[in-house]
Amino acid sequence: MEVRSFPLPSGSGHVFFPIKVYRNRPRLDHEPYVPNIEFKDVHDTPALQKYILNKITTGEL
């Protein structure tokens, strides 16, 4: 997202705020994104690699 920032008058920081607006967005505000393919333990790299390769091989990705 794009943000704008302005320095505070005190000079001790900045104020940041988003400037992009979605129109006709299919997902509502604060509605979580739920993936259609989910893998629970992303810290297990070999298992994740095997899972992804399997999904590619079966045509799911």
TORSEVEX-377131 format. One record per residue (C-alpha): x, y, z; residue in one letter; residue number from 1. Coordinates in nm, 2 decimals, m for minus. Example, Ala and Ser with C-alpha at 12.3 -4.5 7.8 and 13.67 -1.06 7.14 Angstrom:
BEGIN
u:1.23, v:m0.45, w:0.78, code:a, pos:1 .
u:1.37, v:m0.11, w:0.71, code:s, pos:2 .
END
This chain:
BEGIN
u:0.00, v:0.00, w:0.00, code:m, pos:1 .
u:0.11, v:0.35, w:m0.06, code:e, pos:2 .
u:0.16, v:0.58, w:0.24, code:v, pos:3 .
u:0.22, v:0.94, w:0.30, code:r, pos:4 .
u:0.42, v:1.08, w:0.58, code:s, pos:5 .
u:0.45, v:1.42, w:0.74, code:f, pos:6 .
u:0.70, v:1.53, w:1.00, code:p, pos:7 .
u:0.55, v:1.62, w:1.34, code:l, pos:8 .
u:0.59, v:1.99, w:1.43, code:p, pos:9 .
u:0.81, v:1.89, w:1.72, code:s, pos:10 .
u:1.05, v:1.73, w:1.48, code:g, pos:11 .
u:1.06, v:1.41, w:1.69, code:s, pos:12 .
u:0.88, v:1.18, w:1.45, code:g, pos:13 .
u:0.65, v:1.14, w:1.15, code:h, pos:14 .
u:0.28, v:1.07, w:1.10, code:v, pos:15 .
u:0.21, v:0.79, w:0.84, code:f, pos:16 .
u:m0.12, v:0.72, w:0.68, code:f, pos:17 .
u:m0.24, v:0.51, w:0.39, code:p, pos:18 .
u:m0.36, v:0.68, w:0.07, code:i, pos:19 .
u:m0.48, v:0.39, w:m0.14, code:k, pos:20 .
u:m0.85, v:0.31, w:m0.16, code:v, pos:21 .
u:m0.99, v:m0.02, w:m0.30, code:y, pos:22 .
u:m1.32, v:0.02, w:m0.49, code:r, pos:23 .
u:m1.55, v:m0.29, w:m0.54, code:n, pos:24 .
u:m1.31, v:m0.51, w:m0.34, code:r, pos:25 .
u:m1.43, v:m0.87, w:m0.32, code:p, pos:26 .
u:m1.29, v:m0.92, w:0.03, code:r, pos:27 .
u:m1.44, v:m0.69, w:0.30, code:l, pos:28 .
u:m1.25, v:m0.47, w:0.54, code:d, pos:29 .
u:m1.09, v:m0.68, w:0.82, code:h, pos:30 .
u:m1.21, v:m1.00, w:0.66, code:e, pos:31 .
u:m0.92, v:m1.25, w:0.68, code:p, pos:32 .
u:m0.76, v:m1.40, w:0.37, code:y, pos:33 .
u:m0.81, v:m1.78, w:0.38, code:v, pos:34 .
u:m0.57, v:m1.96, w:0.14, code:p, pos:35 .
u:m0.72, v:m2.25, w:m0.06, code:n, pos:36 .
u:m0.40, v:m2.45, w:m0.01, code:i, pos:37 .
u:m0.27, v:m2.46, w:0.35, code:e, pos:38 .
u:0.05, v:m2.60, w:0.50, code:f, pos:39 .
u:0.07, v:m2.59, w:0.88, code:k, pos:40 .
u:0.44, v:m2.62, w:0.97, code:d, pos:41 .
u:0.63, v:m2.37, w:0.76, code:v, pos:42 .
u:0.94, v:m2.42, w:0.98, code:h, pos:43 .
u:0.99, v:m2.78, w:0.85, code:d, pos:44 .
u:1.16, v:m2.69, w:0.52, code:t, pos:45 .
u:1.21, v:m3.04, w:0.38, code:p, pos:46 .
u:0.84, v:m3.12, w:0.44, code:a, pos:47 .
u:0.73, v:m2.79, w:0.29, code:l, pos:48 .
u:0.94, v:m2.85, w:m0.02, code:q, pos:49 .
u:0.80, v:m3.20, w:m0.06, code:k, pos:50 .
u:0.45, v:m3.06, w:m0.01, code:y, pos:51 .
u:0.50, v:m2.79, w:m0.28, code:i, pos:52 .
u:0.66, v:m3.03, w:m0.53, code:l, pos:53 .
u:0.37, v:m3.27, w:m0.48, code:n, pos:54 .
u:0.12, v:m2.99, w:m0.54, code:k, pos:55 .
u:0.30, v:m2.90, w:m0.86, code:i, pos:56 .
u:0.32, v:m3.26, w:m0.98, code:t, pos:57 .
u:m0.05, v:m3.32, w:m0.92, code:t, pos:58 .
u:m0.14, v:m2.99, w:m1.10, code:g, pos:59 .
u:m0.28, v:m2.82, w:m0.79, code:e, pos:60 .
u:m0.03, v:m2.53, w:m0.82, code:l, pos:61 .
END
